[in-house]
């Protein structure tokens, strides 16, 4: 099967490099939730709801720091873009603080099952847990020896009329330390988790190895990341983002659709990324990204 890559937005993620001492703990009360599914036990659903509550508590204490910034009228890789291009919109840039939160202890105050009405008209059972969480907000510096490099081989790709003939993107990743890699594709209105995915669940990258995605075996089996442009557009700016962590921590989204790999709005994706990153000490995470351009031929 072929996987279509259709991204129109370029964003940057910036480090803030301040440092201070650990601060006192803060107590917050939050409600976590998780839907019941056929493949999950009651205990697994409860753990997922608790994880949602813990993440919300940390985010509330650490805060979500998203500021607006205009990219202007140039692509970092290919220069002036057409005036009619949608990439001249004002986008948000994530300002990733070195603040992160640690859950010290928690108490479950209430637990209930609700039947929610879905947009489709059906209903779904959802477990909600009300939790008192004690969170410590700490500050520290990134690890300068922990770095990941990302290479696409080129910075201009062509759509050639049909998806099967269009250029494909192959991502090469190397890291200075053993790490777990989460790979994102960023679009105007969505952020897609490329790796790990339903087919490739292993995202471990060893320091002595190079990770290629999609791998030659995957491409031989028909899995490709081919570029395309929205109707009416001639050129588009896009981005691939890699975040490496020293510890396994799966990216999850409260806004995701489908199998959970696509966040449907850009703002929601920014919030999800901040919420995810706030749970990891800055010394145990690093990132790399590459901007590129797609042209219609």
N, C-alpha and C positions, 0 to 999 in steps of 0.2 A: 504494500500500500504506500501511497505517497502522502507526505505531510506538507501542507501548504504553509508558507511563511509569508505573512502579509502585514508588515509593520510600517508605520508611517511617521513615527515620532522618535526624536532623539532626546534623551535626558542624561544628566550627569549626576553622579552621587559623590558628595564631597565630605572629606573628613574635617572635624573640628578637633584640634589637638591641644586641649587644655588638660590640666591634671589637678586633683585636690585629694583630700582624705575622704575615707568612707564616712557617710553621714548616718544619723540616727534612723531607726526604722519608722515607717509610716504604716498605720493601720487603715485599710479601706474595706468596704463591703461591696461585693460585686456579685453578679449572677451569670453563671456560665450555662451554656446549653448545648445539646447535641441531639440530633434526630435518631430515632430507632430505625435500624435497617435489618434486612433479613440475615446478613452475614455477620452481625455483631451480637454478642451476649449483653445482658443487662449490665454486667460489670464493666464490659468494654465501653458501653455507651456512657456510663457514669464517669469513667476515667477520662473520656473525651470531653465531657461537660466540665469536669474539674480542670483539665488542661486549658480549656477556653476561659474559665474563671481566673486561673493563675495568670494567663497572658494578659487579660484585661486589667488585672490588679497591677501588674508590673508597668503596663502602658500608662495607667492612671497616675502612678507615682513618678515614673520617669518623664512622662510627657511625650507628645508627638510634636516634633518641631519641623514643620513643613513650611517653607517660605516660597513666595512667588518670585520668578525671575524670567526675563525675556531673553531668548536665545539670539535675537537679532535676525539679520537677513543673510547669514552665511553658514554654510556647512563647514565643520571643522576639517573635513577631508577633501571636499571638492569645490569649495568656493561659492560664488553667487548662485542662488536658487531662484526660480521664476517667482515673480511677484504674486501670482495667483496661488502659489503652493500653500497648503494648509500648515506647513511647518513654521510659518511666520506667526502662528498663534502664540499667546502668552502661556507658557507651560510652568508647572511647578518643579522645583529642584529639591530633592531631599537633602537636608542638611543633617547628616548623621552625627549626633553628639556622641562623645565617648562615655556618656552616662549609660548605665545599665542597671537593672534591678535584680535582686536575689530574693526569692521567697524564703522567709525565715520559718514561718509556721502558719497553719491555717486551721479554721474550725468551720465545719458545715453547719449552717444555721437552719436551712430548710431544703427540702427536696420534693419535687412534684412532677407529675406527668401531665402535660397539656396536649390538647388536640388542636393543632393550628390548621387554618384554612390556607390552601395553596393558591397561587395565581391561576392554576389550571382549573380550580373549582373543587379539587379533591381535598383530602385532609391528611395530616401526618402527625404521628405522636412524637412529641419532643420532651426530653428530660431536661429540667431546669434545676440547678442547684444554687442556692444562695450561700455565699462563703465569706467569712471574715478572714482577710489575709494580712499578714504582717510582712512588709517588704522593706528591704534595705536598699537604698540608692547609693551606688558606689561610682567612683570616677577613676579612670586609669588611662594610660597611653596605649596606642597600638604597638604591636611587636614589629620593629623595623626589619627583623630577619624573616618574617612570615609574609611572603609575597606570592601572588599568582599572576601568570602571564597568559594572555588570550590572543590568538592570532587567527585571522580569517583568510590570510593569504593575499588578499587584495581589498580595496575599499570601494570598488564600483562593480555592481552586478547588473545583468541585463535580463529584462523580461522579453521573451522572443515570440510572443503570440500565443503559445500554448504552454500549459504548465510543464508538460514533459520535456519541452525543449528549452525552457528557461534555465538560467544559471542556478546552481545549487550552492548552498552555504555549507562549508565543513569547518567546524571549530576545533582548533588545537589548543590544549591547555597543559601547562606545566606549573608545578608549585615547588617552593623551596623547602616545604615540610610536608609530611603526610597530612592529608586533608580530605574532607568531604565536600564535594562541589555541587552547588545548585546553579543551574544555568537558566537564564530568563531571556525571552524575546519581548521587547517593549514596543507597543503600538499606540496609535492615537487614543484608542478607547479601550484597549485591553493590555494586560500583561500575561504572557503565557509561560508556564513552567515547562521548559524543554527537557530538563534532566534534574532528578529522576522522573521517569514516566511509567506508564502502564506496561511497557515492553522492557525497558531498561531500568531496573530498580536499584542496581548497584552504582553508587556514585563516589566510591572511594578512589582517591588519586594518591599514589605513592610518590615519594620524592624522586625516585629514580626512573619514573615512567612518564610517558606522554599520553594524555587522554585525547582521543579523537572522536568527535561526535558530529554526525553519525559515523560509526566505525565502518571500515570496508565491508565487513560481514553484513551489517545492517543495510548498507547501500546495495549490496548484491541481492539482498532479500526484498528490495523495493522500498525501503524507508529513506526518503530524501527530504531535505529542507530546501525547497525551491522558492525563489522570490516571485512576487507578483505585485502589481500596482492597482489601486482602486480605479474603476472606470473614470475616464476624463482626466487622469493625471499622467504626466509625462516623466516626472522625476519624484523621488521620495527619499527622505532621510530616515534611517533606521538604526537600531542599536541591538547588540547582543551584550548581556551583562552576566558575569560569573561572580559568585560569592563563595569563597572557600572558608570552611570552619574547621577547627581542630577537633571538635566534638560533633557527633551526629545529632542534628536537630532539624527535623523535617519542616519545610515551609508549609504552613497551613493558612487558609483564608476563610474568613467568615462570609466573604462575598462571592466565593467561587461558584461556577456553574458547571453543569455536566459532571464529569468524573472528578472535578475538583482541581483541574489543571489550568483553568482560564479564569482570571479575575476580570469581570465585565466592564469596569470603569477604571480610568486612570487614577482618579482620586482615591478610590477604594484600594487600588494596588499600592499606592504610596503609603496609605495607612497600614496596610498589611505588612509591607516591608519594614516600616518603622517598628511596628509591634513585634515582628519576628526578631529584628536585630537588637532590640532593647533587652532581649533575654540572654544575649551573649556578651561576655566581656570583650572589649575592643582588642585586647591582646590575643584573642583566640579566633579572630575573623579578619579577612582581608578581601579585596575585590579587584576586578579588572573589567574594563568594558571597551568595546570598539564601535565607533560610529562608522557608518558606510552609506552609500547611496545606491538606489535602484533606479535604472533608466529603462524606458520603454524603447524597444528597437523594432 
